[in-house]
Amino acid sequence: ERCPEATLAAALCGLRSVVAGSRRHRRLAGELGVVEAVVRILKANARNGLVQERAAHALHTLVRDDAANQVVAGASGAVKELVGAMRRHAESEELHAACAEALQNIVFQQPENQELARTAHAVDVVLLAMRKHPDSAAVHEHTCGALWNLIADHAENLAAARSGRAEALVLAGIERFPGHEGVQDNACGALSRLRLAGAEA
């Protein structure tokens, strides 16, 4: 964690490549404490946008389809660090996309992590990223995915989304990126949650 920034960023890329597509490798990484190590890297390199972006990509891959790694990420402070990174590096389209994708996977079907996201005001930051980068398909794909998972069966996060006019932002993304499958899928998922809640209210 104290190696040169370029080396650290490259190592995080390598880690992502090793665990991507392999549940066995993700499980082994979790057992070896790799998730906690990546979160420590996030904390120790708060001002370095490239390292934070690469760490977010690594976290996204580590927690995907691995509930144990999701729990460890939440307990290690990943949600707070990802939200903080998005606040600090508001101009970075790539970082916002990476952090939103990591949040999307960390909170998926994890009520405790959703609650951590509530206390970190993750919904507000996700909506801010959508406003900040209106022409980025990557940002809208992953912010819509994050929003979808943040508000699923979580009343407080849903209230924050509705207060932040999330539906209008999601609809704008659907209209702006008509041929982008990732945006369309995640935006429709988020929209269905927003509208389902409205129908039940």
Legacy VTK file of the C-alpha trace (Angstrom):
# vtk DataFile Version 3.0
C-alpha trace
ASCII
DATASET POLYDATA
POINTS 201 float
0.000 0.000 0.000
3.038 2.281 0.180
4.388 1.513 -3.301
4.514 4.225 -6.011
1.119 5.326 -7.261
1.634 4.105 -10.838
2.742 0.706 -9.568
-0.222 0.542 -7.206
-2.664 1.423 -9.984
-1.129 -1.264 -12.213
-1.298 -3.840 -9.414
-4.998 -3.099 -8.906
-5.592 -3.624 -12.618
-3.787 -6.927 -12.381
-5.874 -7.976 -9.394
-9.044 -7.175 -11.261
-7.934 -9.310 -14.188
-7.080 -12.255 -11.941
-10.427 -12.386 -10.141
-12.699 -11.380 -13.037
-14.688 -14.296 -14.340
-13.588 -16.702 -11.617
-15.691 -17.271 -8.525
-12.968 -19.472 -7.102
-10.417 -16.693 -7.407
-12.808 -14.189 -5.836
-13.451 -16.546 -2.935
-9.756 -17.159 -2.438
-9.063 -13.415 -2.543
-11.707 -12.897 0.104
-10.213 -15.542 2.347
-6.763 -13.939 2.003
-7.978 -10.505 3.103
-7.725 -8.877 -0.309
-11.042 -7.023 0.039
-9.899 -5.323 3.245
-6.562 -4.485 1.603
-8.258 -2.764 -1.330
-10.418 -0.726 1.035
-7.276 0.309 2.913
-5.814 1.447 -0.397
-8.902 3.579 -0.989
-8.482 5.187 2.421
-4.739 5.766 2.059
-4.927 7.323 -1.410
-7.871 9.651 -1.065
-6.351 12.397 -3.208
-5.217 10.169 -6.058
-8.094 9.810 -8.469
-6.432 7.152 -10.619
-5.670 4.858 -7.680
-9.187 5.358 -6.306
-10.699 4.561 -9.693
-8.641 1.371 -10.029
-9.460 0.353 -6.456
-13.156 0.826 -7.181
-12.860 -1.389 -10.264
-11.118 -4.036 -8.167
-13.814 -3.884 -5.474
-16.565 -4.188 -8.056
-14.977 -7.373 -9.351
-14.194 -8.823 -5.923
-17.749 -8.506 -4.583
-19.597 -9.562 -7.717
-21.646 -12.695 -7.024
-19.856 -13.162 -3.701
-22.001 -12.401 -0.666
-19.157 -12.968 1.786
-16.972 -10.402 0.038
-19.909 -7.980 -0.040
-20.238 -8.268 3.730
-16.507 -7.781 4.265
-16.460 -4.763 1.961
-19.274 -3.132 3.887
-17.733 -3.884 7.275
-14.366 -2.532 6.093
-15.798 0.865 5.190
-15.927 0.502 1.412
-19.255 2.301 1.022
-18.084 5.410 2.866
-14.795 5.458 0.952
-16.463 5.105 -2.440
-18.931 7.884 -1.697
-16.074 10.054 -0.451
-14.109 9.403 -3.633
-17.067 10.502 -5.742
-17.364 13.703 -3.741
-13.655 14.533 -3.903
-13.199 13.775 -7.593
-16.446 15.183 -8.939
-14.966 16.049 -12.338
-13.762 12.522 -13.109
-16.215 10.691 -15.309
-14.205 7.473 -15.127
-14.000 7.506 -11.333
-17.712 8.194 -10.944
-18.549 5.277 -13.220
-16.168 2.943 -11.385
-17.344 3.914 -7.904
-21.012 3.685 -8.861
-20.453 0.202 -10.296
-18.727 -0.870 -7.093
-21.569 0.536 -4.989
-24.064 -1.249 -7.208
-22.493 -4.608 -6.405
-21.700 -3.973 -2.739
-25.285 -3.081 -1.787
-27.009 -5.677 -3.983
-29.341 -7.697 -1.732
-27.349 -6.562 1.326
-29.610 -4.579 3.699
-26.753 -3.724 6.061
-24.735 -2.254 3.214
-27.782 -0.360 1.994
-28.025 1.144 5.468
-24.350 2.083 5.388
-25.064 3.776 2.082
-27.919 5.699 3.661
-25.692 7.068 6.411
-23.085 8.043 3.795
-25.760 9.800 1.669
-24.866 7.595 -1.277
-28.101 8.279 -3.134
-27.398 12.026 -3.151
-23.898 11.461 -4.558
-25.145 9.044 -7.204
-27.733 11.563 -8.387
-25.093 14.296 -8.389
-22.920 12.156 -10.673
-25.837 11.768 -13.088
-26.228 15.539 -13.191
-22.504 16.174 -13.432
-21.930 13.823 -16.390
-25.105 13.947 -18.482
-23.385 12.755 -21.661
-21.537 9.766 -20.212
-23.133 6.424 -20.983
-20.811 4.670 -18.518
-21.775 6.980 -15.669
-25.476 6.603 -16.384
-25.267 2.843 -16.739
-23.631 2.383 -13.364
-25.384 5.168 -11.460
-28.735 3.769 -12.568
-27.562 0.327 -11.468
-26.423 1.690 -8.127
-29.693 3.563 -7.670
-31.693 0.430 -8.485
-29.927 -1.576 -5.773
-29.784 1.252 -3.245
-33.537 1.823 -3.223
-34.683 -1.798 -3.497
-36.715 -2.534 -0.351
-35.086 0.368 1.509
-37.567 3.099 2.375
-35.064 5.764 3.428
-32.911 5.439 0.318
-36.059 5.468 -1.784
-37.227 8.658 -0.087
-33.846 10.277 -0.784
-34.083 9.259 -4.431
-37.553 10.650 -4.836
-36.589 13.845 -3.033
-33.638 14.205 -5.412
-35.892 13.911 -8.481
-34.313 10.616 -9.445
-37.089 9.637 -11.815
-36.447 12.645 -14.047
-32.733 11.848 -14.177
-33.373 8.202 -15.002
-35.824 9.114 -17.749
-33.304 11.560 -19.189
-30.747 8.752 -19.371
-33.205 6.454 -21.132
-33.883 9.129 -23.727
-30.240 10.147 -24.157
-28.832 6.638 -24.693
-31.517 4.741 -26.635
-29.127 2.141 -28.078
-27.079 1.427 -24.961
-28.191 -1.886 -23.454
-26.491 -1.326 -20.091
-28.078 2.073 -19.578
-31.488 0.851 -20.702
-31.475 -2.246 -18.478
-30.316 -0.477 -15.328
-32.429 2.608 -15.911
-35.557 0.525 -16.423
-34.776 -1.410 -13.241
-34.351 1.791 -11.257
-37.468 3.299 -12.798
-39.548 0.242 -11.968
-38.496 0.531 -8.313
-39.258 4.239 -8.194
-42.676 3.816 -9.797
-43.599 0.682 -7.862
-43.055 2.591 -4.654
-45.185 5.426 -5.928
-48.002 3.034 -6.806
-47.880 1.428 -3.371
-47.824 4.737 -1.482
LINES 1 202
201 0 1 2 3 4 5 6 7 8 9 10 11 12 13 14 15 16 17 18 19 20 21 22 23 24 25 26 27 28 29 30 31 32 33 34 35 36 37 38 39 40 41 42 43 44 45 46 47 48 49 50 51 52 53 54 55 56 57 58 59 60 61 62 63 64 65 66 67 68 69 70 71 72 73 74 75 76 77 78 79 80 81 82 83 84 85 86 87 88 89 90 91 92 93 94 95 96 97 98 99 100 101 102 103 104 105 106 107 108 109 110 111 112 113 114 115 116 117 118 119 120 121 122 123 124 125 126 127 128 129 130 131 132 133 134 135 136 137 138 139 140 141 142 143 144 145 146 147 148 149 150 151 152 153 154 155 156 157 158 159 160 161 162 163 164 165 166 167 168 169 170 171 172 173 174 175 176 177 178 179 180 181 182 183 184 185 186 187 188 189 190 191 192 193 194 195 196 197 198 199 200
